[in-house]
């Protein structure tokens, strides 16, 4: 027995509405996770400032930044993904132990904190584009 077109259309619309609601619920969960991940980065950064940098701490920074990068865009935080990608690429480029390199690491963490604290979704518009361009300039000038 065939399903009338209106009923099938209504079922499809209902499924889409439920899927959108599920994504919205996950978006709020992601936002909470983002805040936790950024807090972990800030805590690790604080340890680096007092204890110094080593490869284990760099690896931990990279792991957290990689998680942030991988999930942001899925939930409408494209700027988070872009900053996270820049952060991961920078950390992967070479051991980052020099003072100037640590400043660039700190800048990535501060930018992620700003985005999380202000719940900036999407690409951040013109301001987001300027931030990403600044990161691109800073990280492309660093020795690979």
N, C-alpha and C positions, 0 to 999 in steps of 0.2 A: 504494500500500500504506500503510495507516494505521499510525502509530507507537503501540504499546501505551501506555496511560496511565501506567504505572509508569516506562517509559523516558523519556517526554516530561517527566514530573515531575522525574525524576532529572537530565535535561539542563538544565532550568530552574534547579534548585537549584545545579547546578554552575556555570552562568553567573552566578548571583547571587554565589556564593562567590568566583569569579574577579574580578568587579566590585568586591566589597568589599575584596579583597586589593589591587587596583589603587589604590583610593581610599586605603587605609591606607599604601601605599608613597608616594603623592603627599602624604599628610599629613606624613610625615617630611621630604620634600623642601620642603614649604611651611614647616615649622618652621625649617629651615635658611635659607630665603629670608627669613622673618620676622626672624631674628636678624641677617642681613645688612642688611636694610632699616632696622632699628632702629639698628644701628651707623652706617649712613649718616646717619640723622637726628641721632644724637649727635655725629658728626663735623662735620656742618653747623652744629649748634648751637654747638659749640666755636669754629668760625670766626666765627659771629655774635657771640659774646661778645668775641672779640679784634678783629674787623674792623668790627663794627657790622652793622646790618640794612639791607637794600635790597630792592627789588622782585624782583630775580633770585633772591635767597636765599629769599624768601617763596614764589616760584613753585616753586623746587626742593623746599622743605618740602612744599608742597601736592602735588606730583607723587608724592613718596614716600608720603605719607599716603594718597593716593588709591589707590595700588597695594595698600597694606596693607589698607585698608578693603574694597576690591573682592574680595579673595581669602580673607580670614579666615574668614568664615562657611561657605564651601564646604568647608573642611577642619576644621570643628568649633571654630574660634576666634571665637565670637560676640562675646566681650568685645573682642577686637582690632578687629572690624568696628565695634562701637559707639564705641570710643575713636577709631578712624580717621575715622568719620563726623563725630563732634563736632569733631575736628581740622580736617577739610576744610571743614566749614560755618563754623567760626570764621575760618579763613584766607580764605575766600571772602567773608566778610561785609564787610570793609573793609581798607584797608592797616593792618597791625598794627605800629606803630613805637613806641608809648608803652611805658614801663617796665612798667606793669601788664599790658599786652597781651603783652609778651614773657614775663612770668611765667606766663601761661596757656599760651603755646606750650610753654614748658619743662615745665610740668606734664604736658601731653599726652605729650611725649617720655618723661618719667620713667615715666609709667604704662605706656606701650607697652613700655619696657625691662623693667619689673617683670614684666609678663605674659610676655614672651619669655624672660627669665632663669629664671622659675619654671615655664615651660611650662604656663600656665594655659589650659585648654581650656574650651569651653562658655561660659556667660555669667558665670562667676565667682561664682555663687551670691549670697548676701546681700552679700558684700564687693564683688562686681562691681556690683551694683545701687547700692550706696552711692557707689562711684566715679563711675558714670555720672550719678547725681543731683548730685553735687558739681560735675562738669563742666558739667552743664546749668545749675546756678545761676550758676557763674562766667561762662559764655559768654552766657547770656541777659542778664546785667547789663552786658555790654560793648556799647558803641555799635555799631550796625550800619552 
